[in-house]
Amino acid sequence: MANTVLGDGTMVRIRPIESGDVVALVEFHEGLSFGTVYRRFFGGHPHLGTHEAEHFCAADNVDRFALVAVADDAVVGVARMERVDPATTAEVAFVLADRFQHRGLGRVLALRLAAAASERGITELVADILPDNLPMLRLLPDAGFAVTVSLVGGIVRQACPIPIQSGTAPPRSERVPPSAAAPIRRLQVGGCC
């Protein structure tokens, strides 16, 4: 668990998702705008059912891992990764409460998720993004990752390598791109989780 102060002074606690987060995740989803939900689920998805929330909270912390951002005892953001084929690749997704978008939280979550992925032997992150989701298209490049882009069935796929050292977690300076040490810039994040 770690506290982060956003550029505007807001304190946010970032921690791994837990099985006990089901109700909080459902409440979080209920508070998202239609646009944010659309960008996350690539269509309408007005309600997150309990079974679906249980699935999202059931991370094994090896092949499925997620972080939640919490402010004032409420979930305000989620970043997740799931190992795919090949086993050194993970698909990532992010979603932020509307009131926490454009405040740098997406960048913080992306960097922390990349560090966690590296610790789990992941060497490449991939994200599928709607072509009109410009904030999400900018998230990984703005966080300093070298991104390659392809178009798959009308969906933009971004792929980026992340450094790894076998056997131990790499030093912080090697877990994320060098630009990670730069101050948090204004960043628009519209969601995918």
C-alpha positions in Angstrom: 0.0 0.0 0.0 1.3 3.4 -0.9 0.1 7.0 -0.7 0.4 9.3 -3.6 -0.2 13.0 -3.7 -1.6 14.2 -7.0 -0.5 17.4 -8.6 -3.5 19.3 -7.1 -2.6 18.0 -3.5 -5.2 15.3 -3.3 -4.0 12.2 -1.4 -4.8 8.8 -3.0 -3.9 5.4 -1.5 -2.9 2.8 -4.1 -3.0 -0.9 -3.1 -3.6 -4.3 -4.6 -7.2 -5.2 -5.2 -8.7 -7.6 -2.6 -11.6 -10.0 -2.6 -13.4 -7.7 -0.1 -13.5 -4.9 -2.7 -16.6 -6.3 -4.5 -19.1 -3.8 -3.1 -16.7 -0.9 -3.5 -16.1 -1.9 -7.1 -19.8 -2.1 -7.9 -20.3 1.4 -6.3 -17.3 2.7 -8.3 -18.8 1.5 -11.5 -22.2 3.0 -10.7 -20.6 6.4 -10.4 -18.9 6.3 -13.8 -20.3 8.4 -16.7 -21.7 6.7 -19.8 -18.6 7.9 -21.7 -16.1 6.4 -19.3 -18.0 3.1 -19.2 -18.2 3.0 -23.0 -14.4 3.6 -23.3 -13.8 0.8 -20.7 -16.1 -1.8 -22.0 -16.2 -0.7 -25.7 -20.0 -0.3 -25.4 -22.8 0.2 -22.9 -22.4 -1.6 -19.6 -24.5 0.4 -17.1 -24.2 -2.0 -14.2 -21.5 -4.2 -12.9 -23.0 -7.3 -11.5 -21.8 -8.9 -8.3 -20.5 -12.0 -10.1 -18.5 -9.8 -12.5 -17.1 -7.7 -9.7 -16.1 -10.9 -7.8 -14.2 -12.0 -11.0 -12.5 -8.6 -11.2 -11.5 -8.8 -7.5 -10.3 -12.4 -7.8 -6.7 -11.6 -8.7 -4.1 -14.4 -8.1 -1.3 -11.8 -7.9 0.7 -13.8 -10.4 -1.2 -14.0 -13.7 -3.9 -11.6 -12.8 -3.1 -8.5 -10.8 -4.9 -5.2 -10.1 -4.3 -2.0 -8.2 -7.1 0.2 -6.8 -6.7 3.8 -6.0 -8.7 4.9 -3.0 -9.6 8.4 -1.8 -12.0 9.2 1.0 -12.6 5.5 1.5 -13.9 5.0 -2.0 -12.4 3.4 -5.1 -11.5 6.1 -7.6 -9.4 4.1 -10.0 -8.5 0.6 -11.1 -5.5 -0.6 -13.1 -5.2 -4.3 -14.0 -3.1 -6.7 -15.9 -3.7 -10.2 -17.0 -1.0 -12.5 -18.4 -1.8 -13.6 -22.0 0.1 -15.6 -24.6 3.0 -15.5 -24.7 3.5 -15.8 -21.0 5.8 -12.8 -20.8 3.0 -10.5 -22.1 0.2 -8.9 -20.1 -2.9 -7.1 -21.3 -3.5 -4.0 -19.2 -6.6 -1.8 -18.6 -7.3 1.3 -16.6 -10.4 3.2 -15.5 -10.7 6.3 -13.3 -13.7 7.9 -11.7 -14.6 10.9 -13.8 -13.7 13.4 -11.1 -10.2 11.9 -11.0 -9.5 12.0 -14.7 -7.0 14.7 -16.0 -5.2 14.8 -12.6 -2.2 12.5 -13.2 -3.6 9.4 -11.4 -3.6 7.3 -14.6 0.1 7.9 -15.1 0.8 6.9 -11.5 -1.2 3.7 -11.9 0.4 2.9 -15.2 3.9 3.2 -13.7 3.0 1.1 -10.6 1.3 -1.5 -12.7 4.3 -1.8 -15.0 6.6 -2.2 -12.0 4.3 -4.9 -10.6 4.2 -6.6 -14.0 8.0 -6.6 -14.2 8.3 -8.2 -10.8 6.1 -11.0 -12.1 8.3 -11.7 -15.2 6.2 -9.7 -17.7 8.3 -8.0 -20.4 5.6 -6.5 -22.6 2.3 -4.7 -21.9 -0.5 -4.5 -24.4 -3.6 -2.4 -24.3 -6.6 -2.5 -26.6 -8.1 1.0 -27.0 -11.0 2.5 -28.9 -9.6 4.8 -31.6 -11.5 7.9 -30.3 -10.2 7.4 -26.7 -7.4 9.9 -27.1 -6.6 10.2 -23.4 -6.0 6.5 -23.1 -4.0 6.5 -26.4 -1.7 9.0 -24.7 -1.4 7.3 -21.3 1.5 4.9 -22.0 3.5 7.2 -24.3 3.1 10.1 -21.9 4.3 7.9 -19.0 7.5 7.4 -21.0 7.0 4.0 -22.5 8.1 3.2 -26.1 4.8 2.2 -27.7 4.2 0.3 -31.0 0.7 0.7 -32.4 -1.4 -1.6 -34.6 -5.0 -1.7 -35.7 -6.8 -4.9 -35.0 -10.5 -5.1 -36.1 -11.0 -1.3 -35.7 -9.4 -1.4 -32.2 -6.0 0.2 -31.5 -3.5 -2.1 -29.9 -0.6 -0.5 -28.1 2.4 -2.7 -27.1 5.3 -1.6 -25.1 8.3 -3.4 -23.6 9.1 -3.1 -19.9 12.5 -3.9 -18.4 12.9 -6.9 -16.1 15.7 -8.6 -14.1 15.3 -12.3 -13.4 15.1 -13.5 -9.8 14.5 -10.2 -8.1 12.5 -7.0 -8.4 14.6 -4.5 -10.4 15.6 -1.3 -8.7 12.9 1.4 -9.0 14.9 3.4 -11.5 15.0 0.3 -13.8 11.4 -0.7 -13.4 9.9 2.1 -15.4 11.2 4.4 -18.1 13.5 7.2 -17.1 10.8 9.8 -17.6 9.0 8.3 -14.5 11.1 10.5 -12.3 9.7 13.6 -14.0 6.9 15.5 -12.2 3.4 14.3 -12.9 2.1 16.0 -15.9 -1.5 16.8 -16.6 -2.9 13.7 -18.1 -6.3 12.8 -19.4 -7.3 9.2 -18.7 -10.7 8.1 -19.8 -10.7 4.5 -19.0 -10.2 1.0 -19.8 -10.1 -1.5 -16.9 
